[in-house]
Amino acid sequence: MNIKPLLLAAVAGLLTIGSAAEAAPAETRTYTGIRYATAERWGPPKPVPLAPATGDMPACPQPTDIPIAPADQDEDCLRLNVTTPAAPGGGRPVIVYIHGGSFNYGSGSNYTPDALVTRGDAVVVTINYRLGALGFLAHPDLGPDAGNLGLADQQAALRWVRDNIAAFGGNPRNVTIMGQSAGGYSVCAHLVSPASARLFQRAIVQSAGCTEHGFRQRDEAERQARDLVEALECADVDCLRRKTPEELVAASGAGHDGYRPVVGGRLLPMSPAEAFASGRFNRVPVLYGGNHDEETGQFAGRELAGLPPITAADYPAALAETFGTDADAVLARYPLSAYDSPSEALAAALTDRNWARPIDGTRRLLSRHVPVYAYEFAERNTPWFPGFPQASFPVGASHMLELPYLFSVRYLTAAEQGDLRNTMIDRWTRFASTGDAGWPRFGAGQYVLSLASGPNGVHRTDYAADHKLAFWRGL
């Protein structure tokens, strides 16, 4: 008699104790705050026996200056949530969501996946991982893997899923890792990392141009670590260990460019650019895309901070400051006459350079070796941050605004377009289940599916022409 299924059923029943299942809709069951590992400060994650859900999901320490940052924080944060259909069943596809936030912000608790779970008949896991200096501080005295502890945490969560997800009706041999922004760069890192091999069978990357951005070289990362030691007036890492999380976060600073995974070493032996070009990566099907207007949020944020909108008179100087000697060439391709506002014009140029070009380049490299399904989120009437005024211009498909079409997001209003929400959930979960997203592969034809609401909202788009990729490659 095989007693493993009976044991797994018993464990699942135990895990219900202390969970937040009562807060979830009747169609789902959520197990909140399951500890997947423990870790001393700047130590590797250590696995723990399968334990009951605690009901608590504190975020890892981080700045609190933007809405994505939860107020509830604790250094003891290596926990995850599991959401399953309430109906009995087993062997369901599993999606492990890695949150974004520039490796400095965020929490798995920001994202409630009930629609993915019910409509897609999937099991969804949302995770925490160490952030900022606590997760990516590459000081040489902390050991060779200290600069990638956040990635090590994610791998520990994936091993927990492999060993335990059957107790929740999930198939441990059909796991999709999915991430947006920093989470998308994390997915690319797992495609590269030998330690992540065979922990997942599919990958979804949202808004991450992995071959140009998102990673640091070790010398750069070690300089940053020495700067932190100096800022805290410490002589060694033992002094750092005595600092409170709040002191470390304050000295590290808020922002979006401070901490990134470090190339080199056991966890990330080469960059995604090198790995994807050479074919030396964990080969699985990939769903890969971004948002049509990634950079509009930057200019909306300026206005929310009290700065005036960019004017037509400001536009040439803004181009010169941003693009230097290429400013005149950029102005010729992005004239104000082609846009409704200077903010939208500058955002379009930055989106194409900073996002569309590297996303396209990464997809091209991956598609030489694995099936790639390319998309672009292009909805114009998107959710926004509750309680905040709208910008002076429409932000459209800005960075992270696709997320409410896949989750209920704590810091954003709900998506209004049910047709688009259903389409995206159907395509994402079909890919997670089968490895086929339901439209032609990117491949030699470079097929990219545009996703928006309305009768003609879902269609093939000429991504390269729309984002002027030939121009940007030629600079």
Secondary structure, 3 states (H helix, E strand, C coil): CCCHHHHHHHHHHHHHCCCCHHHCCCCEEEEEEEECEECCCCCCCEECCCCCCCCCCCECCCCCCCCCCCCCECCCCCEEEEEEECCCCCCEEEEEEECCCCCCCCCHHHEECHHHHHHHCCEEEEECCCCHHHHHCCCHHHCCCHHHHHHHHHHHHHHHHHHHHHHHCEEEEEEEEEEECHHHHHHHHHHHCHHHCCCCCEEEEECCCCCCCCCEEHHHHHHHHHHHHHHCCCCCHHHHHHCCHHHHHHHHCCCCCCCCCEECCCCCCCCHHHHHHHCCCCCCCEEEEEECCCCHHHHHHHHHCCCCCCCCCCHHHHHHHHHHHHHHHHHHHCCHHHCCCHHHHHHHHHHHHHHHHHHHHHHHHHHCCCCEEEEEECCCCCCCCCCCCCCCCCCCCCCCCCHHHCCEECCCCCCCCHHHHHHHHHHHHHHHHHCCCCCCCCCCCCCEEEECCCCCCCEECCHHHHCCHHHHHHC
